[in-house]
Amino acid sequence: MGKITLEEIVDQVNDLPALPHVVGKIIQLTEDPDATAQDINKVLNQDQGMTAKVLRLANSAFYGFPRRISSITDATIFLGFRTVRGIVMAASVSDLLSEEMEGYALAQGELWRHSQSVAMASRCVAQYSKFIGMDVAYTAGLLHDIGKVILNTYMKEAYKEVIDKAAADDIPFMQAEQDILGFNHAQIGARVAEKWNLPEDLVEAIAYHHQPEQAVKNKKLTAIVHIADAICLMMGIGMGVDGMLYPLSSESMQLLNLDELAIEQIISNMTDLLADEETFAV
């Protein structure tokens, strides 16, 4: 199979739907110091389907709020603007990430489950390592594999070749993907994040989640997503073929002051959180 061109990829990225208007508006509002919970409520209520998803996620065990959250205004007041922004982003990409990814040996819904789990693990790792932007970490984890949605089409044809190369050369799956296709899903994911006008450090975390040492803008954020991804693969969530030879960066572990005990603690916390199916309902 011949290598695909950057133009083909860019066309595919351009064909990807833009983030819903509602999401863009929520991102703007959560950055506006004068915005109120009622403003958020007003915007989200324009999209009933999105509102239902946001409330379902807000009531999942992950956020652990002691009583039922019944309105967007309550969600914003109790959980905070930034948390609601992350939940809105999750609600808006859940359908896109729920499709079958045949090129990555991921059944329908598996990429969504993996993405949402990495988002949750990113927030846990951020909390554990006292990283200030827990909700940015959640969104970066959520979108880390968005490039697979684009490359899936090409990977259907190249799948066997990539698998064989990874096994024969004893290299990580993403390296084989790069060698065969000329691109990898992390690079393409960064293109998607750029198209959606997401912040630069988020674009970088997606681009280098397999190679966190290469990050320059926000090394900690990239390290968090890398470790969260590895944790979810250790737990067998969304393995697909990407879990083959996933090297864990010792530099990232040091940067975040994590040791094996910390990883075990996060895995233990995650096990409880993942039992709640509301977290994955789309």
URUR-V784574 format. One record per residue. N is the residue number from 1. RES is the residue in one letter. PHI is phi as a letter, one per 20 degrees, with the letter a starting at -180 (none if undefined). PSI is psi in radians with two decimals (* if undefined). BURIAL is 1 if it has 24 or more other ideal C-beta (glycine too) atoms within 12 Angstrom, else 0. Layout:
N,RES,PHI,PSI,BURIAL ; N,RES,PHI,PSI,BURIAL
This chain:
1,M,none,2.27,0 ; 2,G,f,2.70,0 ; 3,K,f,2.54,0 ; 4,I,e,2.71,1 ; 5,T,e,2.76,0 ; 6,L,g,-0.62,0 ; 7,E,f,-0.76,0 ; 8,E,g,-0.76,0 ; 9,I,f,-0.81,1 ; 10,V,f,-0.70,0 ; 11,D,g,-0.76,0 ; 12,Q,f,-0.73,1 ; 13,V,f,-0.73,1 ; 14,N,f,-0.52,0 ; 15,D,f,-0.30,0 ; 16,L,f,2.40,1 ; 17,P,f,2.53,0 ; 18,A,f,2.82,0 ; 19,L,f,2.44,1 ; 20,P,g,2.57,1 ; 21,H,g,-0.70,0 ; 22,V,g,-0.73,1 ; 23,V,f,-0.79,1 ; 24,G,g,-0.73,0 ; 25,K,f,-0.70,1 ; 26,I,f,-0.73,1 ; 27,I,g,-0.79,1 ; 28,Q,f,-0.82,0 ; 29,L,f,-0.68,1 ; 30,T,f,-0.24,1 ; 31,E,e,-0.14,0 ; 32,D,e,2.00,0 ; 33,P,f,-0.33,0 ; 34,D,e,-0.11,0 ; 35,A,f,2.65,0 ; 36,T,d,2.92,0 ; 37,A,f,-0.58,1 ; 38,Q,f,-0.62,0 ; 39,D,f,-0.77,0 ; 40,I,f,-0.78,1 ; 41,N,g,-0.78,1 ; 42,K,f,-0.75,0 ; 43,V,f,-0.84,1 ; 44,L,f,-0.54,1 ; 45,N,f,-0.17,0 ; 46,Q,f,-0.30,0 ; 47,D,c,1.68,0 ; 48,Q,f,-0.67,0 ; 49,G,f,-0.77,0 ; 50,M,f,-0.74,1 ; 51,T,g,-0.78,1 ; 52,A,f,-0.76,0 ; 53,K,f,-0.75,1 ; 54,V,f,-0.76,1 ; 55,L,f,-0.65,1 ; 56,R,f,-0.77,1 ; 57,L,f,-0.69,1 ; 58,A,f,-0.49,1 ; 59,N,e,0.10,1 ; 60,S,f,2.83,1 ; 61,A,g,-0.48,0 ; 62,F,g,-0.71,1 ; 63,Y,e,-0.27,1 ; 64,G,l,0.57,0 ; 65,F,f,2.34,0 ; 66,P,f,-0.38,0 ; 67,R,c,2.87,0 ; 68,R,f,2.28,0 ; 69,I,e,2.07,1 ; 70,S,d,-0.08,0 ; 71,S,b,2.78,1 ; 72,I,f,-0.65,1 ; 73,T,g,-0.82,1 ; 74,D,f,-0.78,0 ; 75,A,g,-0.75,1 ; 76,T,f,-0.71,1 ; 77,I,f,-0.80,0 ; 78,F,f,-0.67,1 ; 79,L,e,-0.39,1 ; 80,G,o,2.66,0 ; 81,F,g,-0.80,1 ; 82,R,f,-0.64,1 ; 83,T,f,-0.76,1 ; 84,V,f,-0.65,1 ; 85,R,g,-0.77,1 ; 86,G,f,-0.71,1 ; 87,I,f,-0.71,1 ; 88,V,f,-0.72,1 ; 89,M,f,-0.77,1 ; 90,A,f,-0.78,1 ; 91,A,f,-0.59,1 ; 92,S,e,-0.45,1 ; 93,V,d,-0.04,1 ; 94,S,g,-0.69,1 ; 95,D,f,-0.77,0 ; 96,L,g,-0.74,1 ; 97,L,e,-0.13,1 ; 98,S,e,-0.17,1 ; 99,E,f,2.70,1 ; 100,E,f,2.38,0 ; 101,M,d,1.33,1 ; 102,E,g,-0.66,0 ; 103,G,f,-0.27,1 ; 104,Y,d,0.26,1 ; 105,A,l,0.71,1 ; 106,L,d,2.08,1 ; 107,A,f,2.93,0 ; 108,Q,g,2.29,0 ; 109,G,n,-0.27,0 ; 110,E,f,-0.67,1 ; 111,L,f,-0.66,1 ; 112,W,f,-0.81,1 ; 113,R,f,-0.76,1 ; 114,H,f,-0.79,1 ; 115,S,f,-0.79,1 ; 116,Q,f,-0.65,1 ; 117,S,f,-0.73,1 ; 118,V,f,-0.62,1 ; 119,A,f,-0.82,1 ; 120,M,f,-0.75,1 ; 121,A,f,-0.63,1 ; 122,S,f,-0.72,1 ; 123,R,f,-0.69,1 ; 124,C,f,-0.78,1 ; 125,V,f,-0.74,1 ; 126,A,f,-0.75,1 ; 127,Q,f,-0.78,1 ; 128,Y,f,-0.67,1 ; 129,S,e,0.24,1 ; 130,K,l,0.69,0 ; 131,F,e,2.29,1 ; 132,I,f,-0.78,0 ; 133,G,e,1.19,1 ; 134,M,g,-0.63,1 ; 135,D,f,-0.47,1 ; 136,V,f,-0.71,1 ; 137,A,f,-0.72,1 ; 138,Y,g,-0.83,1 ; 139,T,f,-0.69,1 ; 140,A,f,-0.73,1 ; 141,G,f,-0.69,1 ; 142,L,g,-0.71,1 ; 143,L,d,0.09,1 ; 144,H,g,-0.54,1 ; 145,D,d,0.32,1 ; 146,I,g,-0.45,1 ; 147,G,f,-0.42,1 ; 148,K,f,-0.50,1 ; 149,V,f,-0.66,1 ; 150,I,f,-0.83,1 ; 151,L,f,-0.25,1 ; 152,N,g,-0.76,1 ; 153,T,g,-0.80,1 ; 154,Y,f,-0.59,1 ; 155,M,f,-0.44,1 ; 156,K,g,-0.70,0 ; 157,E,f,-0.66,0 ; 158,A,e,-0.10,1 ; 159,Y,g,-0.95,1 ; 160,K,f,-0.72,0 ; 161,E,f,-0.74,0 ; 162,V,f,-0.79,1 ; 163,I,g,-0.83,1 ; 164,D,f,-0.72,0 ; 165,K,f,-0.76,1 ; 166,A,g,-0.74,1 ; 167,A,f,-0.80,0 ; 168,A,f,-0.73,0 ; 169,D,e,-0.05,0 ; 170,D,l,0.86,0 ; 171,I,c,2.74,1 ; 172,P,g,2.64,1 ; 173,F,g,-0.75,1 ; 174,M,f,-0.57,1 ; 175,Q,f,-0.72,1 ; 176,A,f,-0.71,1 ; 177,E,g,-0.81,1 ; 178,Q,f,-0.81,1 ; 179,D,f,-0.70,0 ; 180,I,e,-0.81,1 ; 181,L,e,-0.47,1 ; 182,G,n,-0.10,0 ; 183,F,b,2.83,1 ; 184,N,c,2.85,1 ; 185,H,f,-0.45,1 ; 186,A,f,-0.76,1 ; 187,Q,f,-0.77,1 ; 188,I,f,-0.63,1 ; 189,G,f,-0.67,1 ; 190,A,f,-0.64,1 ; 191,R,f,-0.72,1 ; 192,V,f,-0.77,1 ; 193,A,f,-0.65,1 ; 194,E,f,-0.75,1 ; 195,K,g,-0.60,1 ; 196,W,e,0.15,1 ; 197,N,l,0.68,0 ; 198,L,e,2.74,1 ; 199,P,g,2.66,0 ; 200,E,g,-0.68,0 ; 201,D,f,-0.46,1 ; 202,L,f,-0.73,1 ; 203,V,g,-0.77,1 ; 204,E,f,-0.73,1 ; 205,A,f,-0.63,1 ; 206,I,f,-0.76,1 ; 207,A,f,-0.65,1 ; 208,Y,d,0.44,1 ; 209,H,f,-0.32,1 ; 210,H,e,-0.28,1 ; 211,Q,c,1.10,1 ; 212,P,f,-0.39,1 ; 213,E,f,-0.39,0 ; 214,Q,e,-0.14,0 ; 215,A,f,2.50,1 ; 216,V,c,-0.62,0 ; 217,K,f,-0.78,0 ; 218,N,b,1.42,1 ; 219,K,g,-0.63,1 ; 220,K,f,-0.74,1 ; 221,L,f,-0.79,1 ; 222,T,f,-0.71,1 ; 223,A,f,-0.68,1 ; 224,I,f,-0.81,1 ; 225,V,f,-0.70,1 ; 226,H,g,-0.85,1 ; 227,I,f,-0.68,1 ; 228,A,f,-0.72,1 ; 229,D,f,-0.81,1 ; 230,A,f,-0.71,1 ; 231,I,f,-0.78,1 ; 232,C,f,-0.60,1 ; 233,L,f,-0.64,1 ; 234,M,f,-0.60,1 ; 235,M,e,-0.02,1 ; 236,G,m,0.42,0 ; 237,I,e,1.96,1 ; 238,G,m,0.72,1 ; 239,M,g,-0.90,1 ; 240,G,l,-2.40,1 ; 241,V,d,-0.12,1 ; 242,D,f,-0.32,1 ; 243,G,f,-0.14,1 ; 244,M,f,2.19,1 ; 245,L,l,1.12,0 ; 246,Y,e,1.74,1 ; 247,P,f,2.26,1 ; 248,L,e,2.24,1 ; 249,S,f,2.06,1 ; 250,S,f,-0.50,0 ; 251,E,f,-0.72,0 ; 252,S,f,-0.72,1 ; 253,M,g,-0.79,1 ; 254,Q,f,-0.76,0 ; 255,L,g,-0.64,1 ; 256,L,e,0.10,1 ; 257,N,l,0.77,0 ; 258,L,d,2.55,1 ; 259,D,c,-3.09,0 ; 260,E,g,-0.63,0 ; 261,L,f,-0.73,0 ; 262,A,f,-0.75,0 ; 263,I,f,-0.75,1 ; 264,E,f,-0.71,0 ; 265,Q,f,-0.76,0 ; 266,I,f,-0.72,1 ; 267,I,f,-0.72,1 ; 268,S,f,-0.78,0 ; 269,N,f,-0.74,1 ; 270,M,f,-0.68,1 ; 271,T,g,-0.76,0 ; 272,D,f,-0.77,0 ; 273,L,f,-0.64,1 ; 274,L,f,-0.22,1 ; 275,A,f,-0.30,0 ; 276,D,e,1.88,0 ; 277,E,f,-0.34,0 ; 278,E,g,-0.52,0 ; 279,T,f,-0.46,1 ; 280,F,d,-0.01,1 ; 281,A,f,2.36,0 ; 282,V,c,*,1
